[in-house]
Amino acid sequence: MFVDAEPFLLDQRKRIIALATQQAIPVVSQFRLFAIDGALASYGTSLTEANRLLGVYTGRVLKGTKPADLPVVQSTKFDLVLNLKTAKVLGLSIPDKLFTTADEVIE
């Protein structure tokens, strides 16, 4: 089950994960917090990178660049977080290729 980036769902993530785990349904989201709280995985924009880009953009505006003159910036760094505890509970095995490309593995 993919849980979308929606504030209400983010707030209810522990309940969603608990209910899905009871039914042996793997949960994936783009928020790292889901994987930390027990979802199988998360894959989404790196918030660290997005905040860094925001800082650079803000700095350019504060130095006098008109916002209309700045290019549209889009983050290109994505984080993959795998939760091995949850994989074991669900009886799933993570393929080696996916395991080696993960940015973070929760054991």
C-alpha positions as CSV (number, residue, x, y, z in Angstrom):
1,M,0.0,0.0,0.0
2,F,1.4,3.4,-1.0
3,V,0.6,6.2,1.4
4,D,0.6,9.6,-0.3
5,A,2.3,12.8,1.0
6,E,-0.7,14.2,2.7
7,P,-0.6,15.9,6.2
8,F,-3.5,13.9,7.6
9,L,-1.9,10.6,6.6
10,L,1.5,11.6,7.9
11,D,-0.1,12.4,11.2
12,Q,-1.9,9.0,11.3
13,R,1.1,7.0,10.1
14,K,1.5,4.9,13.2
15,R,-2.1,3.8,13.1
16,I,-2.0,3.1,9.3
17,I,1.2,1.0,9.7
18,A,-0.2,-0.9,12.6
19,L,-3.5,-1.8,10.8
20,A,-1.6,-2.7,7.6
21,T,0.9,-4.9,9.5
22,Q,-2.0,-6.8,11.1
23,Q,-3.3,-7.6,7.6
24,A,0.3,-8.4,6.3
25,I,0.1,-5.5,3.9
26,P,3.5,-3.8,3.1
27,V,3.4,0.0,3.4
28,V,5.5,2.3,1.3
29,S,5.6,6.1,1.4
30,Q,7.7,9.0,0.3
31,F,8.3,10.1,3.9
32,R,11.2,8.7,5.8
33,L,9.2,8.9,9.0
34,F,7.0,6.0,7.7
35,A,9.9,3.7,7.4
36,I,11.2,4.7,10.8
37,D,7.8,4.0,12.3
38,G,7.5,0.5,10.7
39,A,6.6,0.8,7.1
40,L,8.5,-1.5,4.7
41,A,10.2,1.4,2.8
42,S,10.2,5.0,1.9
43,Y,11.4,6.6,-1.3
44,G,11.2,10.3,-1.8
45,T,12.9,13.6,-2.1
46,S,15.7,14.1,0.3
47,L,14.5,16.7,2.7
48,T,18.1,17.6,3.6
49,E,18.8,18.4,-0.1
50,A,15.5,20.2,-0.6
51,N,16.3,22.4,2.5
52,R,19.8,23.1,1.1
53,L,18.4,24.2,-2.2
54,L,15.8,26.4,-0.4
55,G,18.7,28.1,1.5
56,V,20.6,28.7,-1.7
57,Y,17.5,30.2,-3.3
58,T,16.7,32.3,-0.3
59,G,20.3,33.6,-0.2
60,R,20.2,34.7,-3.8
61,V,17.0,36.6,-3.2
62,L,18.5,38.3,-0.1
63,K,21.5,39.3,-2.1
64,G,19.2,41.2,-4.5
65,T,18.3,38.8,-7.3
66,K,14.7,39.2,-8.3
67,P,12.7,36.0,-7.7
68,A,11.3,36.3,-11.3
69,D,14.9,36.1,-12.6
70,L,15.7,32.8,-10.8
71,P,15.2,29.5,-12.5
72,V,12.8,26.9,-11.3
73,V,14.8,24.4,-9.1
74,Q,13.8,20.8,-8.5
75,S,15.5,18.4,-6.2
76,T,17.3,15.5,-7.9
77,K,18.4,13.7,-4.8
78,F,16.0,10.9,-3.5
79,D,16.4,8.8,-0.4
80,L,15.5,5.1,-0.2
81,V,15.0,3.8,3.3
82,L,14.3,0.1,3.9
83,N,13.0,-1.4,7.2
84,L,14.4,-4.9,7.6
85,K,12.4,-5.5,10.8
86,T,9.2,-5.0,8.9
87,A,10.3,-7.2,6.0
88,K,11.0,-10.0,8.5
89,V,7.6,-9.6,10.2
90,L,5.9,-9.7,6.8
91,G,8.0,-12.7,5.6
92,L,9.5,-10.7,2.8
93,S,13.1,-10.8,1.5
94,I,14.7,-7.7,0.1
95,P,16.6,-8.3,-3.2
96,D,20.4,-7.7,-2.9
97,K,20.4,-5.0,-5.6
98,L,17.7,-3.0,-3.8
99,F,19.5,-3.5,-0.4
100,T,22.8,-2.2,-1.7
101,T,21.3,0.9,-3.3
102,A,19.4,1.9,-0.1
103,D,20.5,5.2,1.5
104,E,19.5,3.8,4.9
105,V,18.6,0.4,6.2
106,I,16.7,0.0,9.5
107,E,17.6,-3.3,11.2
